[in-house]
């Protein structure tokens, strides 16, 4: 990762982007093999898997930013909350 040193990347940042890329590849594979049906959730809007992934990533970013601002840099609990949030979004939204 020497050629990316100007970006101040850490292994955690690289792992996050690899995870997002993996999720996008998984969603693409699922869409090809098992075409999705958009479904309405508790928000009253019709969402697909990709929509729910976007809502999850956006909400998780807000959870982590709020945690950093209100509590501090220990993000383990915030990550746990974000995983619970992701499960709820994919189940009910």
mmCIF file as gemmi writes it, N, C-alpha and C atoms, coordinates in Angstrom:
data_model
loop_
_atom_site.group_PDB
_atom_site.id
_atom_site.type_symbol
_atom_site.label_atom_id
_atom_site.label_alt_id
_atom_site.label_comp_id
_atom_site.label_asym_id
_atom_site.label_entity_id
_atom_site.label_seq_id
_atom_site.pdbx_PDB_ins_code
_atom_site.Cartn_x
_atom_site.Cartn_y
_atom_site.Cartn_z
_atom_site.occupancy
_atom_site.B_iso_or_equiv
_atom_site.pdbx_formal_charge
_atom_site.auth_seq_id
_atom_site.auth_asym_id
_atom_site.pdbx_PDB_model_num
ATOM 1 N N . UNK Axp A 1 ? 0.803 -1.187 0 1 0 ? 1 A 1
ATOM 2 C CA . UNK Axp A 1 ? 0 0 0 1 0 ? 1 A 1
ATOM 3 C C . UNK Axp A 1 ? 0.854 1.262 0 1 0 ? 1 A 1
ATOM 4 N N . UNK Axp A 2 ? 2.105 1.163 -0.379 1 0 ? 2 A 1
ATOM 5 C CA . UNK Axp A 2 ? 2.983 2.33 -0.368 1 0 ? 2 A 1
ATOM 6 C C . UNK Axp A 2 ? 2.498 3.412 -1.322 1 0 ? 2 A 1
ATOM 7 N N . UNK Axp A 3 ? 1.928 3.01 -2.467 1 0 ? 3 A 1
ATOM 8 C CA . UNK Axp A 3 ? 1.461 4.003 -3.436 1 0 ? 3 A 1
ATOM 9 C C . UNK Axp A 3 ? 0.2 4.727 -2.957 1 0 ? 3 A 1
ATOM 10 N N . UNK Axp A 4 ? -0.407 4.265 -1.879 1 0 ? 4 A 1
ATOM 11 C CA . UNK Axp A 4 ? -1.578 4.933 -1.313 1 0 ? 4 A 1
ATOM 12 C C . UNK Axp A 4 ? -1.247 5.681 -0.027 1 0 ? 4 A 1
ATOM 13 N N . UNK Axp A 5 ? 0.036 5.827 0.282 1 0 ? 5 A 1
ATOM 14 C CA . UNK Axp A 5 ? 0.44 6.45 1.544 1 0 ? 5 A 1
ATOM 15 C C . UNK Axp A 5 ? -0.009 7.903 1.639 1 0 ? 5 A 1
ATOM 16 N N . UNK Axp A 6 ? -0.122 8.596 0.516 1 0 ? 6 A 1
ATOM 17 C CA . UNK Axp A 6 ? -0.544 9.996 0.547 1 0 ? 6 A 1
ATOM 18 C C . UNK Axp A 6 ? -1.978 10.142 1.035 1 0 ? 6 A 1
ATOM 19 N N . UNK Axp A 7 ? -2.753 9.04 1.03 1 0 ? 7 A 1
ATOM 20 C CA . UNK Axp A 7 ? -4.146 9.085 1.46 1 0 ? 7 A 1
ATOM 21 C C . UNK Axp A 7 ? -4.306 8.778 2.945 1 0 ? 7 A 1
ATOM 22 N N . UNK Axp A 8 ? -3.234 8.428 3.625 1 0 ? 8 A 1
ATOM 23 C CA . UNK Axp A 8 ? -3.266 8.07 5.043 1 0 ? 8 A 1
ATOM 24 C C . UNK Axp A 8 ? -4.246 6.927 5.298 1 0 ? 8 A 1
ATOM 25 N N . UNK Axp A 9 ? -4.234 5.922 4.44 1 0 ? 9 A 1
ATOM 26 C CA . UNK Axp A 9 ? -5.097 4.762 4.619 1 0 ? 9 A 1
ATOM 27 C C . UNK Axp A 9 ? -4.574 3.899 5.747 1 0 ? 9 A 1
ATOM 28 N N . UNK Axp A 10 ? -5.483 3.254 6.429 1 0 ? 10 A 1
ATOM 29 C CA . UNK Axp A 10 ? -5.126 2.239 7.409 1 0 ? 10 A 1
ATOM 30 C C . UNK Axp A 10 ? -5.687 0.919 6.899 1 0 ? 10 A 1
ATOM 31 N N . UNK Axp A 11 ? -5.326 -0.165 7.548 1 0 ? 11 A 1
ATOM 32 C CA . UNK Axp A 11 ? -5.862 -1.447 7.101 1 0 ? 11 A 1
ATOM 33 C C . UNK Axp A 11 ? -7.376 -1.494 7.309 1 0 ? 11 A 1
ATOM 34 N N . UNK Axp A 12 ? -7.873 -0.769 8.327 1 0 ? 12 A 1
ATOM 35 C CA . UNK Axp A 12 ? -9.311 -0.742 8.572 1 0 ? 12 A 1
ATOM 36 C C . UNK Axp A 12 ? -10.053 -0.062 7.419 1 0 ? 12 A 1
ATOM 37 N N . UNK Axp A 13 ? -9.474 1.013 6.895 1 0 ? 13 A 1
ATOM 38 C CA . UNK Axp A 13 ? -10.088 1.707 5.764 1 0 ? 13 A 1
ATOM 39 C C . UNK Axp A 13 ? -10.114 0.801 4.539 1 0 ? 13 A 1
ATOM 40 N N . UNK Axp A 14 ? -9.002 0.135 4.284 1 0 ? 14 A 1
ATOM 41 C CA . UNK Axp A 14 ? -8.946 -0.803 3.164 1 0 ? 14 A 1
ATOM 42 C C . UNK Axp A 14 ? -9.937 -1.946 3.324 1 0 ? 14 A 1
ATOM 43 N N . UNK Axp A 15 ? -10.07 -2.459 4.549 1 0 ? 15 A 1
ATOM 44 C CA . UNK Axp A 15 ? -11.023 -3.541 4.809 1 0 ? 15 A 1
ATOM 45 C C . UNK Axp A 15 ? -12.457 -3.066 4.587 1 0 ? 15 A 1
ATOM 46 N N . UNK Axp A 16 ? -12.756 -1.832 4.986 1 0 ? 16 A 1
ATOM 47 C CA . UNK Axp A 16 ? -14.102 -1.288 4.78 1 0 ? 16 A 1
ATOM 48 C C . UNK Axp A 16 ? -14.43 -1.212 3.292 1 0 ? 16 A 1
ATOM 49 N N . UNK Axp A 17 ? -13.521 -0.667 2.493 1 0 ? 17 A 1
ATOM 50 C CA . UNK Axp A 17 ? -13.789 -0.557 1.062 1 0 ? 17 A 1
ATOM 51 C C . UNK Axp A 17 ? -13.839 -1.927 0.393 1 0 ? 17 A 1
ATOM 52 N N . UNK Axp A 18 ? -13.036 -2.869 0.868 1 0 ? 18 A 1
ATOM 53 C CA . UNK Axp A 18 ? -13.112 -4.231 0.338 1 0 ? 18 A 1
ATOM 54 C C . UNK Axp A 18 ? -14.459 -4.865 0.688 1 0 ? 18 A 1
ATOM 55 N N . UNK Axp A 19 ? -14.952 -4.599 1.895 1 0 ? 19 A 1
ATOM 56 C CA . UNK Axp A 19 ? -16.26 -5.111 2.3 1 0 ? 19 A 1
ATOM 57 C C . UNK Axp A 19 ? -17.371 -4.528 1.433 1 0 ? 19 A 1
ATOM 58 N N . UNK Axp A 20 ? -17.333 -3.233 1.182 1 0 ? 20 A 1
ATOM 59 C CA . UNK Axp A 20 ? -18.347 -2.597 0.334 1 0 ? 20 A 1
ATOM 60 C C . UNK Axp A 20 ? -18.285 -3.179 -1.081 1 0 ? 20 A 1
ATOM 61 N N . UNK Axp A 21 ? -17.088 -3.356 -1.617 1 0 ? 21 A 1
ATOM 62 C CA . UNK Axp A 21 ? -16.945 -3.949 -2.95 1 0 ? 21 A 1
ATOM 63 C C . UNK Axp A 21 ? -17.49 -5.378 -2.961 1 0 ? 21 A 1
ATOM 64 N N . UNK Axp A 22 ? -17.206 -6.136 -1.914 1 0 ? 22 A 1
ATOM 65 C CA . UNK Axp A 22 ? -17.73 -7.495 -1.811 1 0 ? 22 A 1
ATOM 66 C C . UNK Axp A 22 ? -19.251 -7.528 -1.73 1 0 ? 22 A 1
ATOM 67 N N . UNK Axp A 23 ? -19.823 -6.599 -0.955 1 0 ? 23 A 1
ATOM 68 C CA . UNK Axp A 23 ? -21.285 -6.522 -0.859 1 0 ? 23 A 1
ATOM 69 C C . UNK Axp A 23 ? -21.914 -6.179 -2.205 1 0 ? 23 A 1
ATOM 70 N N . UNK Axp A 24 ? -21.295 -5.25 -2.938 1 0 ? 24 A 1
ATOM 71 C CA . UNK Axp A 24 ? -21.812 -4.899 -4.266 1 0 ? 24 A 1
ATOM 72 C C . UNK Axp A 24 ? -21.725 -6.088 -5.222 1 0 ? 24 A 1
ATOM 73 N N . UNK Axp A 25 ? -20.629 -6.842 -5.158 1 0 ? 25 A 1
ATOM 74 C CA . UNK Axp A 25 ? -20.493 -8.034 -5.997 1 0 ? 25 A 1
ATOM 75 C C . UNK Axp A 25 ? -21.539 -9.082 -5.613 1 0 ? 25 A 1
ATOM 76 N N . UNK Axp A 26 ? -21.764 -9.247 -4.308 1 0 ? 26 A 1
ATOM 77 C CA . UNK Axp A 26 ? -22.776 -10.193 -3.844 1 0 ? 26 A 1
ATOM 78 C C . UNK Axp A 26 ? -24.17 -9.785 -4.311 1 0 ? 26 A 1
ATOM 79 N N . UNK Axp A 27 ? -24.498 -8.509 -4.198 1 0 ? 27 A 1
ATOM 80 C CA . UNK Axp A 27 ? -25.811 -8.041 -4.643 1 0 ? 27 A 1
ATOM 81 C C . UNK Axp A 27 ? -25.982 -8.202 -6.15 1 0 ? 27 A 1
ATOM 82 N N . UNK Axp A 28 ? -24.912 -7.99 -6.905 1 0 ? 28 A 1
ATOM 83 C CA . UNK Axp A 28 ? -24.975 -8.189 -8.356 1 0 ? 28 A 1
ATOM 84 C C . UNK Axp A 28 ? -25.229 -9.653 -8.681 1 0 ? 28 A 1
ATOM 85 N N . UNK Axp A 29 ? -24.511 -10.546 -8.008 1 0 ? 29 A 1
ATOM 86 C CA . UNK Axp A 29 ? -24.698 -11.978 -8.223 1 0 ? 29 A 1
ATOM 87 C C . UNK Axp A 29 ? -26.118 -12.403 -7.853 1 0 ? 29 A 1
ATOM 88 N N . UNK Axp A 30 ? -26.609 -11.903 -6.722 1 0 ? 30 A 1
ATOM 89 C CA . UNK Axp A 30 ? -27.978 -12.226 -6.318 1 0 ? 30 A 1
ATOM 90 C C . UNK Axp A 30 ? -28.998 -11.708 -7.322 1 0 ? 30 A 1
ATOM 91 N N . UNK Axp A 31 ? -28.785 -10.505 -7.847 1 0 ? 31 A 1
ATOM 92 C CA . UNK Axp A 31 ? -29.723 -9.923 -8.81 1 0 ? 31 A 1
ATOM 93 C C . UNK Axp A 31 ? -29.76 -10.728 -10.105 1 0 ? 31 A 1
ATOM 94 N N . UNK Axp A 32 ? -28.623 -11.285 -10.502 1 0 ? 32 A 1
ATOM 95 C CA . UNK Axp A 32 ? -28.574 -12.084 -11.728 1 0 ? 32 A 1
ATOM 96 C C . UNK Axp A 32 ? -29.224 -13.45 -11.501 1 0 ? 32 A 1
ATOM 97 N N . UNK Axp A 33 ? -28.896 -14.095 -10.384 1 0 ? 33 A 1
ATOM 98 C CA . UNK Axp A 33 ? -29.375 -15.453 -10.13 1 0 ? 33 A 1
ATOM 99 C C . UNK Axp A 33 ? -30.766 -15.511 -9.511 1 0 ? 33 A 1
ATOM 100 N N . UNK Axp A 34 ? -31.109 -14.535 -8.707 1 0 ? 34 A 1
ATOM 101 C CA . UNK Axp A 34 ? -32.423 -14.482 -8.053 1 0 ? 34 A 1
ATOM 102 C C . UNK Axp A 34 ? -32.966 -13.069 -8.196 1 0 ? 34 A 1
ATOM 103 N N . UNK Axp A 35 ? -33.621 -12.787 -9.32 1 0 ? 35 A 1
ATOM 104 C CA . UNK Axp A 35 ? -34.13 -11.425 -9.524 1 0 ? 35 A 1
ATOM 105 C C . UNK Axp A 35 ? -34.984 -10.98 -8.338 1 0 ? 35 A 1
ATOM 106 N N . UNK Axp A 36 ? -34.752 -9.749 -7.948 1 0 ? 36 A 1
ATOM 107 C CA . UNK Axp A 36 ? -35.425 -9.258 -6.753 1 0 ? 36 A 1
ATOM 108 C C . UNK Axp A 36 ? -36.773 -8.644 -7.08 1 0 ? 36 A 1
ATOM 109 N N . UNK Axp A 37 ? -37.609 -8.649 -6.088 1 0 ? 37 A 1
ATOM 110 C CA . UNK Axp A 37 ? -38.919 -8.016 -6.185 1 0 ? 37 A 1
ATOM 111 C C . UNK Axp A 37 ? -38.922 -6.879 -5.18 1 0 ? 37 A 1
ATOM 112 N N . UNK Axp A 38 ? -39.158 -5.676 -5.668 1 0 ? 38 A 1
ATOM 113 C CA . UNK Axp A 38 ? -39.206 -4.534 -4.761 1 0 ? 38 A 1
ATOM 114 C C . UNK Axp A 38 ? -40.382 -4.716 -3.812 1 0 ? 38 A 1
ATOM 115 N N . UNK Axp A 39 ? -40.159 -4.392 -2.539 1 0 ? 39 A 1
ATOM 116 C CA . UNK Axp A 39 ? -41.223 -4.571 -1.556 1 0 ? 39 A 1
ATOM 117 C C . UNK Axp A 39 ? -41.363 -3.324 -0.695 1 0 ? 39 A 1
ATOM 118 N N . UNK Axp A 40 ? -42.589 -3.015 -0.309 1 0 ? 40 A 1
ATOM 119 C CA . UNK Axp A 40 ? -42.792 -1.862 0.573 1 0 ? 40 A 1
ATOM 120 C C . UNK Axp A 40 ? -42.45 -2.238 2.011 1 0 ? 40 A 1
ATOM 121 N N . UNK Axp A 41 ? -41.879 -1.309 2.721 1 0 ? 41 A 1
ATOM 122 C CA . UNK Axp A 41 ? -41.525 -1.55 4.11 1 0 ? 41 A 1
ATOM 123 C C . UNK Axp A 41 ? -42.264 -0.609 5.029 1 0 ? 41 A 1
ATOM 124 N N . UNK Axp A 42 ? -41.753 -0.469 6.242 1 0 ? 42 A 1
ATOM 125 C CA . UNK Axp A 42 ? -42.442 0.36 7.229 1 0 ? 42 A 1
ATOM 126 C C . UNK Axp A 42 ? -42.357 1.846 6.899 1 0 ? 42 A 1
ATOM 127 N N . UNK Axp A 43 ? -41.421 2.223 6.033 1 0 ? 43 A 1
ATOM 128 C CA . UNK Axp A 43 ? -41.323 3.626 5.644 1 0 ? 43 A 1
ATOM 129 C C . UNK Axp A 43 ? -42.372 4.015 4.609 1 0 ? 43 A 1
ATOM 130 N N . UNK Axp A 44 ? -43.042 3.015 4.05 1 0 ? 44 A 1
ATOM 131 C CA . UNK Axp A 44 ? -44.055 3.288 3.042 1 0 ? 44 A 1
ATOM 132 C C . UNK Axp A 44 ? -43.499 3.467 1.646 1 0 ? 44 A 1
ATOM 133 N N . UNK Axp A 45 ? -42.208 3.22 1.471 1 0 ? 45 A 1
ATOM 134 C CA . UNK Axp A 45 ? -41.606 3.298 0.142 1 0 ? 45 A 1
ATOM 135 C C . UNK Axp A 45 ? -41.206 1.897 -0.299 1 0 ? 45 A 1
ATOM 136 N N . UNK Axp A 46 ? -41.194 1.686 -1.588 1 0 ? 46 A 1
ATOM 137 C CA . UNK Axp A 46 ? -40.785 0.401 -2.136 1 0 ? 46 A 1
ATOM 138 C C . UNK Axp A 46 ? -39.269 0.393 -2.275 1 0 ? 46 A 1
ATOM 139 N N . UNK Axp A 47 ? -38.629 -0.636 -1.724 1 0 ? 47 A 1
ATOM 140 C CA . UNK Axp A 47 ? -37.166 -0.71 -1.766 1 0 ? 47 A 1
ATOM 141 C C . UNK Axp A 47 ? -36.703 -2.047 -2.33 1 0 ? 47 A 1
ATOM 142 N N . UNK Axp A 48 ? -35.512 -2.021 -2.908 1 0 ? 48 A 1
ATOM 143 C CA . UNK Axp A 48 ? -34.842 -3.231 -3.381 1 0 ? 48 A 1
ATOM 144 C C . UNK Axp A 48 ? -33.67 -3.508 -2.448 1 0 ? 48 A 1
ATOM 145 N N . UNK Axp A 49 ? -32.958 -4.596 -2.704 1 0 ? 49 A 1
ATOM 146 C CA . UNK Axp A 49 ? -31.785 -4.913 -1.875 1 0 ? 49 A 1
ATOM 147 C C . UNK Axp A 49 ? -30.755 -3.786 -1.916 1 0 ? 49 A 1
ATOM 148 N N . UNK Axp A 50 ? -30.526 -3.249 -3.099 1 0 ? 50 A 1
ATOM 149 C CA . UNK Axp A 50 ? -29.552 -2.165 -3.245 1 0 ? 50 A 1
ATOM 150 C C . UNK Axp A 50 ? -29.963 -0.918 -2.481 1 0 ? 50 A 1
ATOM 151 N N . UNK Axp A 51 ? -31.254 -0.605 -2.511 1 0 ? 51 A 1
ATOM 152 C CA . UNK Axp A 51 ? -31.753 0.538 -1.737 1 0 ? 51 A 1
ATOM 153 C C . UNK Axp A 51 ? -31.511 0.326 -0.251 1 0 ? 51 A 1
ATOM 154 N N . UNK Axp A 52 ? -31.796 -0.881 0.213 1 0 ? 52 A 1
ATOM 155 C CA . UNK Axp A 52 ? -31.611 -1.171 1.637 1 0 ? 52 A 1
ATOM 156 C C . UNK Axp A 52 ? -30.134 -1.138 2.02 1 0 ? 52 A 1
ATOM 157 N N . UNK Axp A 53 ? -29.251 -1.578 1.119 1 0 ? 53 A 1
ATOM 158 C CA . UNK Axp A 53 ? -27.814 -1.481 1.396 1 0 ? 53 A 1
ATOM 159 C C . UNK Axp A 53 ? -27.399 -0.022 1.505 1 0 ? 53 A 1
ATOM 160 N N . UNK Axp A 54 ? -27.876 0.822 0.6 1 0 ? 54 A 1
ATOM 161 C CA . UNK Axp A 54 ? -27.536 2.244 0.644 1 0 ? 54 A 1
ATOM 162 C C . UNK Axp A 54 ? -28.041 2.883 1.934 1 0 ? 54 A 1
ATOM 163 N N . UNK Axp A 55 ? -29.29 2.599 2.311 1 0 ? 55 A 1
ATOM 164 C CA . UNK Axp A 55 ? -29.842 3.137 3.558 1 0 ? 55 A 1
ATOM 165 C C . UNK Axp A 55 ? -29.014 2.661 4.748 1 0 ? 55 A 1
ATOM 166 N N . UNK Axp A 56 ? -28.59 1.402 4.718 1 0 ? 56 A 1
ATOM 167 C CA . UNK Axp A 56 ? -27.772 0.849 5.8 1 0 ? 56 A 1
ATOM 168 C C . UNK Axp A 56 ? -26.426 1.552 5.892 1 0 ? 56 A 1
ATOM 169 N N . UNK Axp A 57 ? -25.742 1.73 4.765 1 0 ? 57 A 1
ATOM 170 C CA . UNK Axp A 57 ? -24.432 2.384 4.785 1 0 ? 57 A 1
ATOM 171 C C . UNK Axp A 57 ? -24.537 3.83 5.246 1 0 ? 57 A 1
ATOM 172 N N . UNK Axp A 58 ? -25.551 4.529 4.778 1 0 ? 58 A 1
ATOM 173 C CA . UNK Axp A 58 ? -25.741 5.921 5.17 1 0 ? 58 A 1
ATOM 174 C C . UNK Axp A 58 ? -26.059 6.037 6.66 1 0 ? 58 A 1
ATOM 175 N N . UNK Axp A 59 ? -26.977 5.224 7.133 1 0 ? 59 A 1
ATOM 176 C CA . UNK Axp A 59 ? -27.333 5.245 8.549 1 0 ? 59 A 1
ATOM 177 C C . UNK Axp A 59 ? -26.177 4.841 9.444 1 0 ? 59 A 1
ATOM 178 N N . UNK Axp A 60 ? -25.396 3.854 9.01 1 0 ? 60 A 1
ATOM 179 C CA . UNK Axp A 60 ? -24.238 3.418 9.795 1 0 ? 60 A 1
ATOM 180 C C . UNK Axp A 60 ? -23.196 4.521 9.891 1 0 ? 60 A 1
ATOM 181 N N . UNK Axp A 61 ? -23.02 5.273 8.815 1 0 ? 61 A 1
ATOM 182 C CA . UNK Axp A 61 ? -22.09 6.408 8.862 1 0 ? 61 A 1
ATOM 183 C C . UNK Axp A 61 ? -22.562 7.437 9.877 1 0 ? 61 A 1
ATOM 184 N N . UNK Axp A 62 ? -23.859 7.725 9.89 1 0 ? 62 A 1
ATOM 185 C CA . UNK Axp A 62 ? -24.396 8.683 10.865 1 0 ? 62 A 1
ATOM 186 C C . UNK Axp A 62 ? -24.247 8.172 12.293 1 0 ? 62 A 1
ATOM 187 N N . UNK Axp A 63 ? -24.474 6.88 12.502 1 0 ? 63 A 1
ATOM 188 C CA . UNK Axp A 63 ? -24.303 6.297 13.839 1 0 ? 63 A 1
ATOM 189 C C . UNK Axp A 63 ? -22.866 6.479 14.301 1 0 ? 63 A 1
ATOM 190 N N . UNK Axp A 64 ? -21.9 6.175 13.432 1 0 ? 64 A 1
ATOM 191 C CA . UNK Axp A 64 ? -20.491 6.297 13.81 1 0 ? 64 A 1
ATOM 192 C C . UNK Axp A 64 ? -20.084 7.754 14.026 1 0 ? 64 A 1
ATOM 193 N N . UNK Axp A 65 ? -20.556 8.654 13.179 1 0 ? 65 A 1
ATOM 194 C CA . UNK Axp A 65 ? -20.22 10.071 13.365 1 0 ? 65 A 1
ATOM 195 C C . UNK Axp A 65 ? -20.816 10.62 14.655 1 0 ? 65 A 1
ATOM 196 N N . UNK Axp A 66 ? -22.053 10.255 14.953 1 0 ? 66 A 1
ATOM 197 C CA . UNK Axp A 66 ? -22.669 10.7 16.204 1 0 ? 66 A 1
ATOM 198 C C . UNK Axp A 66 ? -21.915 10.139 17.399 1 0 ? 66 A 1
ATOM 199 N N . UNK Axp A 67 ? -21.5 8.883 17.309 1 0 ? 67 A 1
ATOM 200 C CA . UNK Axp A 67 ? -20.751 8.266 18.404 1 0 ? 67 A 1
ATOM 201 C C . UNK Axp A 67 ? -19.421 8.988 18.612 1 0 ? 67 A 1
ATOM 202 N N . UNK Axp A 68 ? -18.729 9.274 17.515 1 0 ? 68 A 1
ATOM 203 C CA . UNK Axp A 68 ? -17.458 9.998 17.633 1 0 ? 68 A 1
ATOM 204 C C . UNK Axp A 68 ? -17.655 11.357 18.284 1 0 ? 68 A 1
ATOM 205 N N . UNK Axp A 69 ? -18.711 12.054 17.916 1 0 ? 69 A 1
ATOM 206 C CA . UNK Axp A 69 ? -18.951 13.384 18.452 1 0 ? 69 A 1
ATOM 207 C C . UNK Axp A 69 ? -19.438 13.388 19.884 1 0 ? 69 A 1
ATOM 208 N N . UNK Axp A 70 ? -20.221 12.391 20.262 1 0 ? 70 A 1
ATOM 209 C CA . UNK Axp A 70 ? -20.836 12.394 21.583 1 0 ? 70 A 1
ATOM 210 C C . UNK Axp A 70 ? -20.095 11.563 22.624 1 0 ? 70 A 1
ATOM 211 N N . UNK Axp A 71 ? -19.453 10.481 22.195 1 0 ? 71 A 1
ATOM 212 C CA . UNK Axp A 71 ? -18.843 9.555 23.152 1 0 ? 71 A 1
ATOM 213 C C . UNK Axp A 71 ? -17.327 9.554 23.061 1 0 ? 71 A 1
ATOM 214 N N . UNK Axp A 72 ? -16.793 9.375 21.869 1 0 ? 72 A 1
ATOM 215 C CA . UNK Axp A 72 ? -15.347 9.329 21.72 1 0 ? 72 A 1
ATOM 216 C C . UNK Axp A 72 ? -14.927 8.306 20.682 1 0 ? 72 A 1
ATOM 217 N N . UNK Axp A 73 ? -13.622 8.051 20.605 1 0 ? 73 A 1
ATOM 218 C CA . UNK Axp A 73 ? -13.091 7.234 19.512 1 0 ? 73 A 1
ATOM 219 C C . UNK Axp A 73 ? -13.23 5.716 19.679 1 0 ? 73 A 1
ATOM 220 N N . UNK Axp A 74 ? -13.775 5.233 20.758 1 0 ? 74 A 1
ATOM 221 C CA . UNK Axp A 74 ? -13.959 3.789 20.914 1 0 ? 74 A 1
ATOM 222 C C . UNK Axp A 74 ? -15.227 3.385 20.164 1 0 ? 74 A 1
ATOM 223 N N . UNK Axp A 75 ? -15.066 2.762 19.011 1 0 ? 75 A 1
ATOM 224 C CA . UNK Axp A 75 ? -16.194 2.543 18.101 1 0 ? 75 A 1
ATOM 225 C C . UNK Axp A 75 ? -16.769 1.133 18.131 1 0 ? 75 A 1
ATOM 226 N N . UNK Axp A 76 ? -16.334 0.295 19.06 1 0 ? 76 A 1
ATOM 227 C CA . UNK Axp A 76 ? -16.829 -1.079 19.07 1 0 ? 76 A 1
ATOM 228 C C . UNK Axp A 76 ? -18.34 -1.125 19.299 1 0 ? 76 A 1
ATOM 229 N N . UNK Axp A 77 ? -18.829 -0.366 20.268 1 0 ? 77 A 1
ATOM 230 C CA . UNK Axp A 77 ? -20.269 -0.364 20.552 1 0 ? 77 A 1
ATOM 231 C C . UNK Axp A 77 ? -21.032 0.27 19.388 1 0 ? 77 A 1
ATOM 232 N N . UNK Axp A 78 ? -20.486 1.332 18.812 1 0 ? 78 A 1
ATOM 233 C CA . UNK Axp A 78 ? -21.131 1.965 17.655 1 0 ? 78 A 1
ATOM 234 C C . UNK Axp A 78 ? -21.225 0.984 16.489 1 0 ? 78 A 1
ATOM 235 N N . UNK Axp A 79 ? -20.197 0.18 16.29 1 0 ? 79 A 1
ATOM 236 C CA . UNK Axp A 79 ? -20.234 -0.813 15.215 1 0 ? 79 A 1
ATOM 237 C C . UNK Axp A 79 ? -21.295 -1.868 15.491 1 0 ? 79 A 1
ATOM 238 N N . UNK Axp A 80 ? -21.423 -2.267 16.748 1 0 ? 80 A 1
ATOM 239 C CA . UNK Axp A 80 ? -22.482 -3.206 17.116 1 0 ? 80 A 1
ATOM 240 C C . UNK Axp A 80 ? -23.864 -2.625 16.864 1 0 ? 80 A 1
ATOM 241 N N . UNK Axp A 81 ? -24.042 -1.352 17.228 1 0 ? 81 A 1
ATOM 242 C CA . UNK Axp A 81 ? -25.316 -0.676 16.959 1 0 ? 81 A 1
ATOM 243 C C . UNK Axp A 81 ? -25.586 -0.594 15.459 1 0 ? 81 A 1
ATOM 244 N N . UNK Axp A 82 ? -24.534 -0.337 14.682 1 0 ? 82 A 1
ATOM 245 C CA . UNK Axp A 82 ? -24.691 -0.26 13.228 1 0 ? 82 A 1
ATOM 246 C C . UNK Axp A 82 ? -25.09 -1.62 12.649 1 0 ? 82 A 1
ATOM 247 N N . UNK Axp A 83 ? -24.551 -2.706 13.193 1 0 ? 83 A 1
ATOM 248 C CA . UNK Axp A 83 ? -24.947 -4.04 12.726 1 0 ? 83 A 1
ATOM 249 C C . UNK Axp A 83 ? -26.407 -4.333 13.065 1 0 ? 83 A 1
ATOM 250 N N . UNK Axp A 84 ? -26.839 -3.938 14.261 1 0 ? 84 A 1
ATOM 251 C CA . UNK Axp A 84 ? -28.253 -4.095 14.623 1 0 ? 84 A 1
ATOM 252 C C . UNK Axp A 84 ? -29.143 -3.261 13.702 1 0 ? 84 A 1
ATOM 253 N N . UNK Axp A 85 ? -28.694 -2.049 13.417 1 0 ? 85 A 1
ATOM 254 C CA . UNK Axp A 85 ? -29.424 -1.171 12.5 1 0 ? 85 A 1
ATOM 255 C C . UNK Axp A 85 ? -29.523 -1.818 11.116 1 0 ? 85 A 1
ATOM 256 N N . UNK Axp A 86 ? -28.415 -2.4 10.636 1 0 ? 86 A 1
ATOM 257 C CA . UNK Axp A 86 ? -28.409 -3.049 9.321 1 0 ? 86 A 1
ATOM 258 C C . UNK Axp A 86 ? -29.394 -4.213 9.286 1 0 ? 86 A 1
ATOM 259 N N . UNK Axp A 87 ? -29.401 -5.015 10.342 1 0 ? 87 A 1
ATOM 260 C CA . UNK Axp A 87 ? -30.34 -6.139 10.399 1 0 ? 87 A 1
ATOM 261 C C . UNK Axp A 87 ? -31.781 -5.638 10.361 1 0 ? 87 A 1
ATOM 262 N N . UNK Axp A 88 ? -32.064 -4.565 11.089 1 0 ? 88 A 1
ATOM 263 C CA . UNK Axp A 88 ? -33.419 -4.007 11.105 1 0 ? 88 A 1
ATOM 264 C C . UNK Axp A 88 ? -33.809 -3.454 9.738 1 0 ? 88 A 1
ATOM 265 N N . UNK Axp A 89 ? -32.884 -2.767 9.077 1 0 ? 89 A 1
ATOM 266 C CA . UNK Axp A 89 ? -33.183 -2.205 7.755 1 0 ? 89 A 1
ATOM 267 C C . UNK Axp A 89 ? -33.484 -3.318 6.761 1 0 ? 89 A 1
ATOM 268 N N . UNK Axp A 90 ? -32.652 -4.36 6.739 1 0 ? 90 A 1
ATOM 269 C CA . UNK Axp A 90 ? -32.874 -5.426 5.767 1 0 ? 90 A 1
ATOM 270 C C . UNK Axp A 90 ? -34.106 -6.258 6.099 1 0 ? 90 A 1
ATOM 271 N N . UNK Axp A 91 ? -34.533 -6.234 7.348 1 0 ? 91 A 1
ATOM 272 C CA . UNK Axp A 91 ? -35.722 -6.994 7.732 1 0 ? 91 A 1
ATOM 273 C C . UNK Axp A 91 ? -37.011 -6.211 7.496 1 0 ? 91 A 1
ATOM 274 N N . UNK Axp A 92 ? -37.044 -4.939 7.895 1 0 ? 92 A 1
ATOM 275 C CA . UNK Axp A 92 ? -38.313 -4.212 7.923 1 0 ? 92 A 1
ATOM 276 C C . UNK Axp A 92 ? -38.444 -3.058 6.934 1 0 ? 92 A 1
ATOM 277 N N . UNK Axp A 93 ? -37.36 -2.579 6.352 1 0 ? 93 A 1
ATOM 278 C CA . UNK Axp A 93 ? -37.487 -1.415 5.458 1 0 ? 93 A 1
ATOM 279 C C . UNK Axp A 93 ? -37.702 -1.877 4.032 1 0 ? 93 A 1
